[in-house]
Amino acid sequence: MCGANPERSQTGDYAITGTVVVDGERKAGAYVRLLDKNGEFVAESPTSKGGAFAFFVAQGSWTVRLVLPSGSIDRSTVVVDQAGSTVEFVV
């Protein structure tokens, strides 16, 4: 199960959360993709007004990809408990 919503937090869910900062400012409307351990597309979400994103996921290995006009940046993360994982993009 996977969901994306940068404005909401769900108690008890495993989550990958983070922010996108471009040129020193939090970037609204940037696209962040979630890929599974095999590199397959699972979900995509635009960042919130404050540059935040969140994916609610199962435990395991994930890749979070920031998509920009100039290319993409990947960050690997592993979610092992309900504390989740935080991924930051500073470009």
N, C-alpha and C positions, 0 to 999 in steps of 0.2 A: 504494500500500500504506500502511496506517495501523494502528497499534496503540496501546493505552494501557495503561500499567502504571507507577504512581508508585514502585514498589519496585525497579525494575530499570533498568539502563542497558545498552545494547547497543553495543559498540564498532563503529564503522564506519557506524552508522545516523545519519540526520539526525534531530534531535529538537527538540521544543519542550518545555522544562521550566519549572517555576516553583513558587511557593508562594502560599498564600492565608492572609492574616492578617486576623482580624476582632476588633475591639476590643482590639488589642495582643497577641492570642494566635494562634498557628498553628491553623488550623481543620481538624480532621479531619472527613471525611464531607461536605465541601462538594462540589457538583457543578460540573465544568468541562466545557464542550463545545468541540469543534473544528469549525469551519466552513471550507469551501473558499473560494476567491477569489470565488465567485458567491454566497456566503452560505448555501450548502446544508450541512445537517448531515452530518458525517462520523463522529464518535465522541463518546462521553461517558465521563468517568471520575470516580469519587469521589476526594477527596484522601486521602492516607495519614494515619497517626497524627500525623505531623509537619507536616501541611498541604501536602505536596508532590504534584505531578502531573507526568506526562510523556506525551507523544504522540510516537510514532515516525512520521515523515512523509516525503514526497518533497520535493524542493526546490520553492520557490514561495511564494506569498502565502497567508496563513492568518489567521483570526480565532479568538481564544480567548475564550470567553464564560464568565464566572462567573455561576452561577444561584443567587440568594438569594431567600428568601421576600419580601423587599421589592422585588425587581426583578432586573435583570441588568446586568452591566458587561462591555463588549467591549474587547479589546485587539487591535490589528492587529500582525502581525509578518510578516517575510519571512525564509525560510530559504534561504540562498545557499550554505552550505558545511557540512561535517561538524561545525563548531563549534556548529552549531545556533542556537537562539534561547532567551532566557530572558524569561519574562513573570511579573511580580509583581503580585498584587492585595493592596492594603492598604485595608481598609474600616473 
